[in-house]
Amino acid sequence: MFHWTLAASVVAALVTGWLGGGLMVWHGRLGMLILGLLVFRLAWGVLGSTYARWSRICLAPFGVLAYLRGQWREPGHSPLGSLATLGLLSVLGLQVASGLFANDDIAFRGPLQRLVDGGTSDWLTGVHRQAKWLVLGMIGLHLAAIAFYQLVQRRPLVRAMISGRCPREFASQRDAVGGAWWALLLAVGLAVLVVWLVQAAPDWLTPPAPPPAPAVLDW
């Protein structure tokens, strides 16, 4: 659910950002959704089930030589898949973080734009605009890898990404453990809390505007 929701949100955010105009409101909303998804994924990497945990994903790249020799048969992310996952989530994190402080010089302002000066906001806006090419590059690499697995190695990767299970002939299948309902609710609650805090922070941290001076009547 996380994977496909994130994929749809990123595509929609790219399209609305590219078209601009009145769609920038939705671009900002999609950015906040992606922020919530990333926070959820960070939490789920600690609270979630076996193959979603950071301890497994971060250690998998150390087996890249065995993987290239064809000796890797562990379920879950392969070493290269783990590197791609970490890279894509890092790039999306950069994109979301810069977008929180960005502006379009017209009507759109990131929710935290008021907390920085104009020069910093403009610089982060430039980072946000350029980082979309990194996002597109990572998406292209992701799609190319899926095509390679599907068409060359004949591995039903897309089916596994939907069902959550890999056929036993491709990996020593072991059922995941962990990821109880309380952990899911806690991760979702943490994501909602962070999104709410980001939206509320400017009102808390920005000093209120001084009251207008009383009008002076010249009789």
Secondary structure, DSSP 8 states (H G I E B T S, - for coil): -HHHHHHHHHHHHHHHHHH-GGGHHHHHHHHHHHHHHHHHHHHHHHHSBGGG-HHHHHHGGGGHHHHHTT----SS--HHHHHHHHHHHHHHHHHHHHHTT-B-SSS-B-TTGGGS-HHHHHHHHHHHHHHHHHHHHHHHHHHHHHHIIIIIS---HHHHHHHS---TTTS------B--HHHHHHHHHHHHHHHHHHHHHHHHHS-------------
